[in-house]
């Protein structure tokens, strides 16, 4: 039973997160267009209806309440079109929706962490109710204005207190007399002038609760400004349902009789009075939008071209188990084909075995490709989330910036996508906070567009995915970074640092160029998190910047960290694996082909270019079997940055290998800095170390790339 409950909860979380991402994308597009299309309104209504039903099923009452009120709001918009929301009120509507998305994500995060939900939703519910009242009131006011001129309502005040405010409390809030007294006390704290209220004696007369339930309570002010201030106070109280502004009219100029208590109740048909938000029961009576039916009698749901997708959701742990099994199959297949028992077989029997082994290898490759493809997901989900970050930071920092996304269909292993989400978020936040200039005039003077631009791109090179986050902001002031590094003891004033080394200081723990802590930066926990998370998935972070022009952060990440094709090479009695996608060519050369430079480095000429030579036995202190250059073989390797030649004893052959992570305690010995990213088990049971082609040359010689 417990497993079944966990499964239901997992499905709820998956569905909710998916709907919230969909809602976020709708709202970001709508905010740019400054309106919601009819399809958008219908889609938001359906999303909220689903969120409400799912939360009710899981008994998450606060989430159900918020979703229900948003659903009520969009029921009104759907019935009256977006025209019911004036253009000046649409930013408030968009902010309300973005806040609801943030609220749901925050509460879903608590559910995932096993934390209790927050029940303090009064202010949020009130904000939604107030907006519902606003558009309801505007609709009624517009209708009355079309029928006849609006008339002021006669209040029960006096000539000295001509501006009244009648306040109604939420149904069933309890202790109405004390809540009314609390509201009046809050207004007294803000109001500079004396005002009166009725009924009196609220603090110690519980019998007045019934009167307040029916008629609310009233405050009378000397000036309209005082009343406006009171409106701001009561509208922020979670237990206030609605309010009504009433102006005192002397008896001699009365145009209609004073409204009775019943007519002054929340029905409120006066021009200035907002209509109370529709009760949940009333809105619940309206069913969800029925599916449209075409002439053929076939139901048509959201769109005439909707296509059914045959998709299922699978727990990532099951995919991990599948990859583990496939990895063991790959190792076992290698052990079978490399078995020493095969050496005694004659030619005919060995030919038959090799034929079967090739078929087994073919099926194993197909199984590996399929299992790996199951884990591959596009980076679009992660990239689209950055639109929201740019939007929110732009509003809070007062900066205009446009996010351009390129290559969002690029696919990466699901585990890696999860690992790079936080790093990309930190970099985008840095671009907004440190990069894009706060003053548009400064950008114009520098010949830039007043609106900043951040480009988020992904590119699949076959062996890795390259993600770049570029901005056209102010760039990095290298001198300021170096001064800060020296002041923190991270750098020496006597050393001449390169641009690359200075930028690397930004990725050190605790380092920040901000002099004060803000909501977005200043704590020094940004770029070091980026570096840590990217290196955890065998990736590399590189930064470039030109002061006054902008910055670019590049993330180089492997497509997957499970299985790869490699070339086995031997150096002495040790075996190393070089990723096959990094090998350009292998060739023999003699000592006369080697060029020696003044720093005792070696280079070799290939295709009219010179490339560094790295001898693995020298790097790792091994005793080689190839005593001279003529006895060994060169392997020409390259990455997106580097190209060089490795000298080894011999090539042992191509092998599909399962990447096994090195024990974590080896990190303390700088194993990654030595150019080794993992190991694999060979068919004969031996261990082969996997070389990090991207870093091995730089880590051994300080080489920065040709």
Buried (B, 14 or more C-beta within 10 A) or exposed (E): EEEEEEEEEEEBBEBBBEBBBEBBBBBBEBBEEEBBEEEBBBBBBBBBBBBBBBBBEBEBEBBBBBBBBBBBBBBBBBEEEBEBBEEEBBEBBBBBBBBBBBBBBEBBEEBEEEEEBEEEBBEBBBBBBBBBBBBBBBBBBBEBEEEEEEEBBBBBBEEEBBBBBBBBBBEEBEEBBBBBBBBBEBBBEEBEEEBBBBBEEBEEEEEBBEBBBEBBBBBBBBBEEBBEBBBEBBBBBBBBBBBBBBBBBEEEEEEEEEBEEEEBBBEBEBBBBBBBBBEBEEBEEEEEBEEEEEEEEEEEEEEEEEEEEEEEEEEEEEBBEBBEEBBEBBBEBBBBBBEEEBEEEEEEEBEEBEEEBEEBBEEBBEBBEEBBEBBBBBBBBBBBBBBBBBBEBBEEBEBBBBBEBEBBEBBBBBBBBBBBBBBBBBBBBBBBBBBBBEEBEEBEEEEBEEBBBBBBBBEBEEBBBBBBBBBBBBBBBBEEBBBBBBEBEBBEEEEEBEEEBBBBBBBBEEBBBBEEEEEBBBEBEBBBBBBBBBBBBBBBBBBBBEEEEBBBBBBBBBBBBBBBBBBBBBBBEBBBBBBBBBBBEBEEBEEEBBEEEEEEEBBBEBEEEEBBBBBBBEBBEBEBBBEEBEEBBBBBBBBBBBBBBBBBBBBBEEBBBBBBEBEEEEEEEEBBBBBBBBBBBBBEEEEBBBBBBBBBBBBBBEBEEB
